């Protein structure tokens, strides 16, 4: 599983049929060793790019709709004027035979009805453009939903792995756990030797900061998974580890979908 992905979103303008062409590529990229907050900002930026793309689709469709409606009003005005002129000319020409009024009304009504029908069709086309854009946005987000989730989980896993390699970060996690469980007389902390050597340096500091007057024992255990720490107390224990944190975050993401 790769640590992160960089998404490149390219959107063309809405075509004549009102469909948004969307091309998405994901390029693999090694996880940076930057600070946790910087990683979150980058992840946020990727997610926002999806939202911005959807917003752009709707904005483009709205602009196109307004242009179509503007053209429709101009066309209706032209047809109406033409209908008036033709009716006037026809009424004048046929005035002796059929009467000016009858000929005028016949020509004007015919062309005006034509203008109304044509105008309604143009309005319908404009609304179709906007509706198709909305549908395209929803379809796109549905298709990319799993891809977005996978990207988030990859990023989280990368961050967790980096955190357990950082001594200060792991020390902080253990201290937080001790603070939650300090109603006991004894703590036994187990982990791989490389972690335990760091924990031993922190025991005195932890006891002062908690504060805690009991005993804290550090016991190396190479059978534990990388990044896993077991903290035992008088009436229970707590397990810290990448897998546990990852599964909890994964469940949160799945529950929110």
Backbone torsions as a table, in degrees:
resi	resn	phi	psi	omega
1	UNK	NA	123.8	-178.5
2	UNK	-75.7	158.7	-173.5
3	UNK	-78.2	-32.8	-179.2
4	UNK	-161.0	166.3	176.8
5	UNK	-130.6	149.6	174.5
6	UNK	-111.8	122.8	-178.4
7	UNK	-99.5	136.0	176.8
8	UNK	-116.7	114.6	-176.5
9	UNK	-105.6	125.0	178.8
10	UNK	-122.9	123.5	-179.1
11	UNK	-122.7	123.2	172.8
12	UNK	-85.8	166.0	178.0
13	UNK	-66.5	160.2	178.9
14	UNK	-64.8	132.1	-177.3
15	UNK	-81.2	-175.4	-173.4
16	UNK	-64.4	-23.8	179.6
17	UNK	-87.4	-1.2	177.8
18	UNK	84.8	16.5	-178.2
19	UNK	-102.0	136.5	178.7
20	UNK	-90.2	122.3	175.2
21	UNK	-83.8	125.6	-176.6
22	UNK	-127.0	125.3	176.6
23	UNK	-119.1	129.5	-179.0
24	UNK	-129.2	129.9	175.3
25	UNK	-123.0	143.8	174.7
26	UNK	-119.3	122.4	179.0
27	UNK	-106.7	132.3	178.1
28	UNK	-67.7	143.6	-179.6
29	UNK	-147.0	134.6	179.5
30	UNK	-66.0	142.9	179.8
31	UNK	-64.5	134.4	177.0
32	UNK	-77.2	163.1	178.5
33	UNK	-102.3	25.6	179.1
34	UNK	-69.6	178.9	-178.9
35	UNK	-68.5	158.7	-178.6
36	UNK	-58.3	-43.3	-178.9
37	UNK	-63.6	-36.7	178.8
38	UNK	-64.2	-38.6	179.3
39	UNK	-64.4	-43.8	178.4
40	UNK	-59.2	-40.5	-179.4
41	UNK	-62.9	-41.8	179.2
42	UNK	-64.2	-43.2	179.0
43	UNK	-61.5	-43.5	178.0
44	UNK	-58.2	-41.4	-178.3
45	UNK	-62.1	-41.1	179.9
46	UNK	-64.3	-44.7	-179.1
47	UNK	-64.4	-40.1	-179.8
48	UNK	-64.7	-28.7	-180.0
49	UNK	-65.0	-33.1	175.8
50	UNK	-65.8	-43.2	179.7
51	UNK	-64.8	-41.7	179.8
52	UNK	-63.3	-35.9	179.2
53	UNK	-63.9	-45.2	178.5
54	UNK	-61.6	-40.7	179.2
55	UNK	-64.2	-38.1	179.5
56	UNK	-66.0	-39.5	178.4
57	UNK	-57.5	-46.3	-178.0
58	UNK	-69.0	-38.9	179.5
59	UNK	-64.2	-43.8	178.9
60	UNK	-62.8	-41.5	-180.0
61	UNK	-65.3	-40.1	-180.0
62	UNK	-63.9	-42.0	178.6
63	UNK	-63.2	-43.9	-180.0
64	UNK	-63.6	-38.0	179.1
65	UNK	-62.5	-45.5	-179.6
66	UNK	-61.3	-39.1	178.6
67	UNK	-64.6	-41.8	-179.9
68	UNK	-64.8	-42.9	179.0
69	UNK	-64.2	-39.8	178.4
70	UNK	-61.2	-43.6	177.8
71	UNK	-64.6	-35.3	180.0
72	UNK	-64.5	-43.7	179.5
73	UNK	-64.7	-40.8	178.3
74	UNK	-63.6	-43.2	179.8
75	UNK	-64.3	-41.0	179.3
76	UNK	-63.7	-39.1	178.7
77	UNK	-64.4	-41.5	179.3
78	UNK	-64.2	-44.0	-179.6
79	UNK	-64.9	-39.9	179.8
80	UNK	-63.2	-43.2	179.0
81	UNK	-65.1	-42.2	179.4
82	UNK	-63.3	-39.4	179.1
83	UNK	-62.3	-42.0	179.4
84	UNK	-62.7	-47.7	-178.2
85	UNK	-63.7	-43.9	-179.5
86	UNK	-65.7	-39.6	179.3
87	UNK	-64.9	-40.6	179.4
88	UNK	-62.6	-47.1	-179.0
89	UNK	-64.7	-41.7	-179.5
90	UNK	-65.9	-41.5	178.8
91	UNK	-64.1	-39.1	179.3
92	UNK	-66.0	-42.0	-177.2
93	UNK	-70.1	-36.7	-176.5
94	UNK	-98.4	8.6	-175.7
95	UNK	-55.5	-37.5	-177.7
96	UNK	-72.1	-33.2	-174.6
97	UNK	-91.4	-49.5	-173.6
98	UNK	-111.4	-12.0	-177.6
99	UNK	98.3	132.9	-175.6
100	UNK	-57.6	-45.0	-174.4
101	UNK	-62.0	-46.1	-177.8
102	UNK	-63.6	-45.6	-178.9
103	UNK	-65.6	-40.0	-179.4
104	UNK	-61.9	-49.9	-178.3
105	UNK	-63.1	-38.2	-179.4
106	UNK	-63.7	-49.3	-178.7
107	UNK	-67.8	-43.5	-178.1
108	UNK	-64.7	-46.4	-178.3
109	UNK	-63.7	-41.2	-178.7
110	UNK	-61.3	-47.6	-177.5
111	UNK	-74.3	-32.3	177.8
112	UNK	-67.3	-41.7	176.6
113	UNK	-60.5	-40.0	178.4
114	UNK	-62.4	-40.9	179.8
115	UNK	-64.4	-41.1	180.0
116	UNK	-63.7	-45.6	-179.6
117	UNK	-61.7	-45.5	-179.0
118	UNK	-65.5	-39.2	179.2
119	UNK	-64.9	-42.3	179.0
120	UNK	-63.8	-37.7	179.5
121	UNK	-65.9	-40.2	179.2
122	UNK	-65.8	-40.7	177.3
123	UNK	-62.4	-41.9	179.2
124	UNK	-61.7	-42.1	179.0
125	UNK	-62.2	-39.1	179.7
126	UNK	-64.5	-43.4	178.7
127	UNK	-66.3	-35.2	178.4
128	UNK	-62.5	-38.3	178.9
129	UNK	-60.2	-46.7	-179.0
130	UNK	-66.3	-43.9	-179.3
131	UNK	-63.0	-39.6	179.3
132	UNK	-66.5	-34.6	178.2
133	UNK	-65.6	-42.1	178.3
134	UNK	-63.0	-45.0	179.2
135	UNK	-62.8	-40.0	180.0
136	UNK	-64.0	-40.7	178.8
137	UNK	-63.1	-46.6	-178.5
138	UNK	-64.3	-41.8	179.5
139	UNK	-63.2	-42.2	-179.1
140	UNK	-62.3	-46.4	-178.5
141	UNK	-65.7	-36.0	177.7
142	UNK	-65.3	-42.6	-179.9
143	UNK	-65.0	-35.6	-175.6
144	UNK	-90.9	-3.1	-174.9
145	UNK	-57.9	-48.7	-179.4
146	UNK	-65.9	-36.7	179.6
147	UNK	-65.3	-38.8	178.4
148	UNK	-66.4	-44.0	178.6
149	UNK	-59.5	-44.1	-178.7
150	UNK	-63.0	-39.5	178.5
151	UNK	-62.4	-44.1	-179.7
152	UNK	-62.1	-45.5	-178.4
153	UNK	-65.9	-38.2	176.5
154	UNK	-61.2	-41.4	-179.7
155	UNK	-66.0	-42.7	179.5
156	UNK	-62.3	-44.8	-179.8
157	UNK	-61.8	-41.2	178.9
158	UNK	-61.9	-42.6	179.8
159	UNK	-64.3	-43.8	-179.2
160	UNK	-62.7	-41.4	179.5
161	UNK	-64.6	-38.4	179.1
162	UNK	-68.3	-36.8	-178.3
163	UNK	-64.6	-40.1	-177.5
164	UNK	-73.5	-18.7	175.5
165	UNK	-79.6	-15.2	-178.3
166	UNK	-95.0	117.0	-175.5
167	UNK	-59.6	-44.6	-178.2
168	UNK	-62.0	-39.3	-179.3
169	UNK	-65.2	-45.2	-179.7
170	UNK	-67.6	-38.4	176.0
171	UNK	-59.5	-41.1	-179.5
172	UNK	-65.1	-38.6	178.8
173	UNK	-64.6	-42.2	179.2
174	UNK	-65.4	-42.6	179.4
175	UNK	-60.6	-44.0	178.3
176	UNK	-60.1	-40.5	179.3
177	UNK	-65.9	-42.5	178.1
178	UNK	-61.9	-39.0	-179.6
179	UNK	-63.5	-33.4	178.9
180	UNK	-77.5	-23.9	-172.7
181	UNK	-113.5	16.5	-167.6
182	UNK	-72.1	-2.4	176.0
183	UNK	-81.7	70.1	-179.5
184	UNK	-158.1	167.3	179.3
185	UNK	-98.9	-17.8	-176.3
186	UNK	-144.8	140.9	171.9
187	UNK	-118.9	137.3	172.0
188	UNK	-122.0	116.4	-177.6
189	UNK	-107.6	124.1	-178.9
190	UNK	-118.6	142.4	177.7
191	UNK	-174.7	179.1	177.1
192	UNK	-63.9	155.9	-175.7
193	UNK	-54.2	-41.4	-177.1
194	UNK	-63.4	-29.1	176.6
195	UNK	-80.3	-41.5	-176.5
196	UNK	-62.3	-34.8	179.2
197	UNK	-62.5	-32.8	176.7
198	UNK	-76.4	-39.4	-179.4
199	UNK	-61.2	-39.3	-178.3
200	UNK	-60.5	-32.3	179.0
201	UNK	-71.3	-19.4	-174.2
202	UNK	-99.4	-10.9	-173.0
203	UNK	-53.6	-51.1	-178.6
204	UNK	-61.0	-43.0	179.7
205	UNK	-63.5	-44.2	-179.6
206	UNK	-60.8	-44.5	-177.5
207	UNK	-63.3	-33.4	178.6
208	UNK	-75.2	-40.0	-175.0
209	UNK	-77.6	-28.3	-174.5
210	UNK	-63.7	-49.3	-18.2
211	UNK	-75.1	158.9	-178.1
212	UNK	-145.7	125.5	-176.7
213	UNK	-100.5	-3.4	-179.7
214	UNK	-82.0	-163.2	-178.6
215	UNK	-101.3	142.9	173.8
216	UNK	-123.5	114.3	-179.7
217	UNK	-105.4	136.7	178.6
218	UNK	-110.9	119.5	-176.5
219	UNK	-124.9	116.5	176.9
220	UNK	-65.7	139.8	178.3
221	UNK	-146.6	100.3	-176.4
222	UNK	-73.6	-8.0	179.2
223	UNK	-77.6	-15.4	-179.8
224	UNK	-75.3	152.8	-179.3
225	UNK	-67.7	157.2	175.7
226	UNK	-58.3	128.4	178.7
227	UNK	82.7	0.3	-179.3
228	UNK	-95.9	140.9	178.0
229	UNK	-136.4	133.9	177.6
230	UNK	-111.5	127.3	178.6
231	UNK	-116.7	114.4	-179.3
232	UNK	-103.3	146.8	175.6
233	UNK	-136.8	-173.0	-174.5
234	UNK	-58.2	-39.3	-172.5
235	UNK	-126.0	33.1	177.2
236	UNK	158.2	-171.8	178.7
237	UNK	-152.7	164.3	177.2
238	UNK	-130.8	138.6	179.2
239	UNK	-113.8	124.5	176.0
240	UNK	-107.7	139.6	179.1
241	UNK	-178.1	162.6	-179.7
242	UNK	-61.6	-47.9	-175.0
243	UNK	-59.9	-41.8	-178.7
244	UNK	-65.5	-48.1	179.6
245	UNK	-62.9	-41.1	-179.1
246	UNK	-62.6	-46.2	-179.2
247	UNK	-64.3	-36.9	178.5
248	UNK	-64.9	-44.7	179.3
249	UNK	-66.3	-40.0	178.8
250	UNK	-60.4	-41.9	179.6
251	UNK	-64.7	-40.0	178.6
252	UNK	-61.0	-45.3	-179.4
253	UNK	-63.7	-42.5	-179.8
254	UNK	-68.2	-38.0	179.9
255	UNK	-67.0	-30.4	-178.2
256	UNK	-81.6	-12.3	-177.2
257	UNK	-84.4	NA	NA
